[in-house]
Amino acid sequence: MTKKEQLSLFSEDPAALLQKLAKDIAHHDRLYHQKDAPEISDAAYDALRARYKALAKAHPDLVPADDPDARVGAAPLGGFRKVRHKVPMLSLNNAFTDEDIIDFVERIRKFLNLKETDKIPMMAEPKIDGLSATLLYEKGKLVAGATRGDGQTGENVTDNIKTIKSIPHKLNGTFPDRLEVRGEIFMTHKDFSKLNAQREKDDEPLFANPRNAAAGSVRQLDSTITAARPLAFFAYALGEVSHMTWNSQSGLRKKLANWGFTLNEPSALCETTKDMLAYHHKLEEKRHEMDFDMDGVVYKVDLFAWQERLGFVSRAPRWALAHKFAAEKAQTKLNDILIQVGRTGAMTPVADLEPVTVGGVVVSRATLHNEDEIKRKDIRIGDEVIVQRAGDVIPQIVEVVLSKRKKTASVYEFPTHCPICHSLALREEGMAVRRCTGGLICPAQIVERLCHFVSRDALNIDGFGEQRVRTLWEEGFVKTPADIFLLHEHEETLSERKGWGALSVRNLLDAIEAHRTVPLDRFIFALGIRQVGEATARLLARHYKTFEAWRKAMIAAHDEDGEAWQELTGIDQVGPLVARDLAAFFAEPHNEKILDDLLNQITVRPAQQGAQNTALAGNTIVFTGSLTTMGRREAKTRAESLGMTVSGSVSKKTDYVVLGEDAGSKEKKAKELGVKILNENQWISLTEGKKI
């Protein structure tokens, strides 16, 4: 990763930061899952993931189209035949503090609508740092093995899998006719040391860690090489299964052991949150005594019936969570404070550090968040500082070592002008971010906006790296998004450029042509409107259905007393702040011109509505009051799975209002507008296709 890319990770502009984090996560996923050659440690990767998740939670409307939380692993390599997983191999969300675990249990309690006195048994297991794999057994005989890949498609590594001694070729006892066992391939510390010692003796490159050694061994095209490597396997889950005679995770673990599998131990069935945390802390203390790498604990709701009700969100189950072990700290020198300018002009300070190893990873950059954070911690250039790779952030400065501060160290003055275009930088009242006012004359903002427009999350036009976009902008070929679709007029000139070539240019132009028809949600997101991420773009597209209807409504929403404003803010997860940014975008004449120019070059395809085959698809529903038979989130999830739109306010476009206890004013408004009102039982009957 270049310094520039590292620096861009810390933009205080949420949309730009989410984009950069998503890009980096995808990059590290490819290195980790495809090439077994990570550039950063698991702790560093977790920090990226956690920072992304925190931002995505704070700004759900800015989530990019290529959402890392909706993706597992990376696409499989080309050296093996592909295997389509009938049951997706999903990943887990991470937690880093005791408070995260308390929140996790409470979310489950609310989703399942359980009482405070109801226990939620959790199976707690060590989280092994290895390579996820799945094994298919037919009538008890091992017939296939595959890697996780991207969660949907993996690599067929059957021959290599069969060389691992701890994987049974035939199951013991009684078992389903068709059974898919999932677990982790790993290498013990003892075997890893022996392997590296031999490789050093043979003058071969050493493996960085046991996980890389295990993954690289499984992905050998020559299975005799795999057979020579000391690999092991822990089983902990199932994929496809023809029938089950057990109903819990604890019951499954007993079955796995009876069939002949080695399990990830020590495990524990916890009845309370206190039990879960005690298990985590005890295992964390013992982790250095274990002969295999583990980076945390996995909690799973024990009862399968509850797991089924809880279901999944994006790439992860609601019923399971990985509780990572604590990060480490280190002391180093702050050499400088650098300022990065994001797509919306946000100026973000980043610490340039004397490289230091923290938790096995070399750190040379750390986020400083904003100018208030610098003042609060009194951070000065030249200070000795404590750096932490905590779970909830990318490397950050925890504190200054004041005893080592030089007398000449002066208070840092945050710049009042953009370091890129030298325009005035202003800080709005009540805001933590200072922004460059240069707008479209600021190279940092223009290029970032163009990169955003063509990115995979937006129009997904191949061949547009940042450097190419910058070159096209600097040389005048592309000044606005519409210019991208006029590049064919410069084909001959571009083909003669050094480093481009006719074939490269032709491929780029073909990619552009292939994207002259754009889905509405991607087009909305591509415009780069502040606070409008991929999730909000989808909501807007699904609600307004066509570009013309959306544009007309956004222009009308400038009047906050009008019906269009009420309709916009009534969309679930679209609040007044987002609505104002949408209205402000359409209030700018130059943005209207950008849209007109674009519409002369492309066609915006109306939104596709999900679950069209259900009777309720396309209807709008509002839940109000306290639901007693299911939690609010479960009700919302069920409605959306049927193709319905969940709104936060009642209007004449609302089709149903479901009343819980203490419904309040929404019931009154529904009656005034003649909207059909349902109680909880009627709502459940409706979702089951029954008459009400």
C-alpha positions, 0 to 999 in steps of 0.5 A: 500500500502506498503512503498516499493510499494509507493517508486516504484511509483517514478522511473525515468525510464519511462517504470518502472514508467508507469508499477508501476503507471498502477498497482497502478491505477488498485488497486485503481480502484478495491477498489473504484469501486468494494469495495467502500473502497478507500485507497486514496482521489480523489485528490490523485487518480487524481495525479496518473492518471495525472502523468501516463498521462503525462508520457504516453504522453511523452513516447507513445511507453512505454504505458503498455498493461493494459493501465489505459486510455483504461480501465474504472472503474473495473470489476463488483462484483460477488454478482449481475447479470452482465449487458452488456452495449450496449453503453459503459460507458466511463470515462473522461480525466482530466485537472487541469490548465487553460492552459489545457482547452485552449489546449483542445479547440484548439485540438478540433478546429484543429481536426474539422478543424475550423477557429479561428473565429468559436465558439465551444459552450460547455456545462459546468456542475458540476462534481458530486462525486458519483456512475455512474449508468444507467437507462433503460426505455421502453415506459417510464417505468423504467425496469432496472438499473445498475452500470458502472462497467468496462465500458463494463459490470456493476452490475444489481442493478434494485431493489436498483435503484427503491428505490431512490426517485429522480429516476422516475419510469415513464417518463413525456411527450413524449419520445423514446420507448427505452431510457437509462438515465445515471447519478450519484447516490450521497448523500447530505452532510446533509443526510450523516451527519445524516446517520453517526450520526445514525450509530455512535449511533448504534455502526456501522462503519462510512462511510468515505465520501458521495461517499462511503456511496452512493456506498455502499448503492447501492450495498446492496444485500438487497434492503430494506437497500438501501431504508433506505439510503437517496440517490439521482440521477442527470441525465446528459447523455444518453446511448442507445436511439431508436430515438432522436429529439434533437441535442445537450447536452443543448437540452438533458438537457431540455428533461431530466428535462421535463421527470422528472429528477433532473439535476446537476446544476448550468450549463452554455452554454459557447461560449468561453474559457473565459466563460468556465474558468469563470464558473469553477472559480466561481463554485470552489469558491462556492463548499463549499456552495453546499450540495453535493460533486463535484470535478470539472467541466465537459465540453462537446461539445454541438453539437452532430454532432461534438461529433460524428465526434470527437469520442473517444480515449481509454477510453474517448471521445475527445469531453468532459473533466473534469476540476478538482479543485485546490489542497492544500498544507501543511508543513512538515519535510523531514526525509530522501532521499531514492533511488529507483532502477528501471528495467533499472537501473534508480536511483530515489530519493524519499522524506521520509516525516513526515506524513502530511494531504494534501487535506484530504489525509495523505502523507508520500512520495513525488517525488524528480524527479532527482538529478538536482531537488534536487540541484535546490530547494536546498533540504536537509535532516531535512528541513521543506518543502511545499508539494503539491498534484497538478494535474499534479504530485504525491505529490511533494515538492514545496519549502523549508522553508529556515527560519526554516533550521538548520545551521547543514543541509548539501547539499545532495550528490547524491550517485555515486554507486547503493544502491542495488548492489554497482555497479558504477552509471553513468549519461550520458551526457545530461541525467537527470537520473543516472543509475546503471551499474550493469545490470543483476547482480543488484538484483533490475534490474533482479527481476524487468525485470522478473516481467515485463516479466510475468506481465499482460501487457506482457505475463500475467502469473498468479501466479507471484507476485513480492515476488514469482519472487524474491524467485525463482530468489534468490534460483536459479530456475529462472535466465532468462525469459526462465527458467520460462518455465523450472519450470516444471522440479522442480515441486516436489521440489517447491511443498514441499516448505513452503507456496506453496503447490502442488495445488499452484505450479500446478496452476502456471505451468498450467498458464505457459503452457497456455502462451507458444504461445505469440502474437508478440506485447506482446512478444516484449513488454515483452522483456523490451527494453528501451523506447519500451512500449505496444503502440510501440510494437503494432506498430512494430508487425503490421509493421513487422508482424512476429518475424523473420522479426522484428528480422532481421530488428532490427539487420540490423537497427544498420546501421543508413545509411541503408534501415532498419534504414530508414524503422524503423524510418519511422514508425509513432511515432517511432523516432531515440531515440527509434530506437537506443534503439532497435538496441542496444538491438539486438547488445548485444550478451547476449540479442540474447542468451535470445531470442534464449533460449526463442524461444526454449520454446515458439512460437511467433504468428504473428501479427493480422491485424485489420479491415481485412474486409476493402479493405484498410486494410494492406495498408500504407499511408502517410499524408503530407501538411496542410489538409483543409477538416479535421484535421490531427488527424481525417484523421489518426484516419479514416485511422487506423479504416480501418486497414491502417498503418499511416507512417511518411515517404515515402518509396517503401512500401508506398501504398498511399500519401495524399497531403494537401497544401504545401506538400513539399519533400514527394510529390517528393519522392512519384513520384520518387518511383511510389507511388499512390498520392491522393488529399483530396477529392480522399482520402475521396472517397477512404475511402467511398468505391468509385472509384477514 
